[in-house]
Amino acid sequence: MSKIVLAAYGGGHINMLLPIIKKLDKCGHQLKILGLTTAGSVLKNNAIDYVGFNDLLFLSDEPDSVLEKGRELVGLSSASSLISYEESVAYMGLSYSDLEVFYGVEQAKVVYVNKGRQAFYPIFLMEKFLRNEQPDLVIATNSPRAERAIIDAARKVGIPSLCIVDLFALQEVHWIGQQGYADKVCVLSDYVKQTFVSAGRSSDEIVVTGNPVFDKLADLRTEVSNRQLQETPSCRHTILWASQPEPEKHPFTGKCGDSELPRNIDAALIKIMKKHPEWELVIRFHPSEEVHLDVLPANVRISPKNEDLYSLLQNVDLVVTMTSTVGLEAALLGLPVVTIDRSVFTDDAPYSAMGISTGVSDLDRLEATINEVVGFKQVAEIASLPQVGQATNKIINVIHDLLDEKHVSKSNQIMRDL
C-alpha cells in the first residue's frame, strides 16, 4: 500500500477529510496526518493518530530559538481551549522562523506587523517534513498558510498532490487557480469547476466530486423528498431563518459590512409573521451569537442551540439565510432557499448567482419573495449541485488514480535506468 500525507486546519476543513481518512485507513494505506491548530482536537476525538507542529520541532536547526519566539508571540497562555499551549508555541515559532528565512529577519518583522499570522507560509518547514516522510501522495484542503505551503512543497520535492476544496473558493482561486498548484483539484460543483477553468486551470485537472461532509445528507434528502411528495398544497409553511454574525469589515477584501444586518432581518421576519399567522418562523442563531429578543408572536420560536440541525431541516418548507452553509445544505436537500444578498460575504457564497437560492437585496421585498417561493421544491440538479452521498468515494477514486500514475511513472523510470 502507499504512504499518504494529509494536512488540514480545523473546522470544515478537517471535517471534510475525516471520511476520506477513515476510508483510506480501511484500504490499508499508511497515513501521516498533520493536524493544524484546532484540527488536532477533532482528530483526537475521533481516535485518529496525528502530528502537530510541536512534533516537527526536530526539523528546526534552532529549536530553542523557535520556542522562545513562539512563547513571545503566543503570550502567557494559548488563545483557544482546543489547542495546547505547547502546540500554539510551536506553531507560531516555526511559522515565524520560516517567515524570517523567506523574507529576512528585518523584513519579516514588517510583514508580521502588517499581516499577523495571515503572513505565514512555512514552505521550507513543509519541504523538510515531506523529505523526511517521503510519501507517495500529499493531500490538503483549500486553506492558506501551512496547507498552501505543503502543496507547493510537494511540487518542489516532486511528489504528486491533491487539493480538496470545501465550498466555492472565490478567494482561494487566486492561488489554487494557478497552473501547477496540485496535480488534481476536487471541487463541490460544476460552478466551482468553471471558476477554476476561467482562472486558467485545465478542465481535466478539476474534478467535480462534491464535499464528503454532505454525504450524510443522502438519506435525509430522500425523507425530505418523500415528505414533499406526500404533502397536499397548504398555506401553512414553516420557515427557518439561519442567522450568522456580520462583521464590520471583510477579513480579506476590507469591504465594509453592517453588523446590525442580522438583527434587522430578525425584525423584518417577525413583522412578516405578525401579518401571516398561518406561517411559522424558526430562528436559529449561530453558535457564536448571543441574542435576546423581546416577546415573540405565537408563530415564532427560537431553535435551542442543542437542537439537531438536520432534524430541523427535515421539517421546514423554506430556509432564509445570508451566506450560512445551512443554505447550501438546504439546497442539497431540495428545499427552496431565500438569501439576503447584503452581506460582505455574499460574493464568497454566491448562492443566488449559482441558482440555488432566490436573492433579496431589499428587506422590503422579503415578504413578497417568500410568498413566491415557499412550498416549491428546489431541484438541486438545476443549480449544477452534485447528488449527495458519493463525494467520499469519488475522491477516493481520484486518489487511487493519482497513486496509480505515480507507480507507473516510477516503474517507467526504473526501466529507463536499467
Secondary structure, 3 states (H helix, E strand, C coil): CCEEEEEECCCHHHHHHHHHHHHHHHCCCEEEEEECCCHHHHHHHCCCCCECHHHHHHHCCCHHHHHHHHHHHHCCCCCCCCCCHHHHHHHHHHHHHHHHHHHCHHHHHHHHHHHHHHHCCCHHHHHHHHHHHCCCEEEEECCCCHHHHHHHHHHHHCCCEEEECCCCCCCCHHHHCCCCCCCEEEECCHHHHHHHHHHCCCHHHEEECCCHHHHHHHHHHHHHHHHHHHCCCCCCEEEEEECCCCCCECCCCCCECCCCHHHHHHHHHHHHHHHCCCEEEEEECCCCCCCCCCCCCCCEEECCCCCCHHHHHCCCCEEEECCCHHHHHHHHCCCCEEEECCCCCCCCCCHHHHCCCEEECCHHHHHHHHHHHCCCCCCHHHHCCCCCCCHHHHHHHHHHHHHHHHHHHHHHHHHHHC
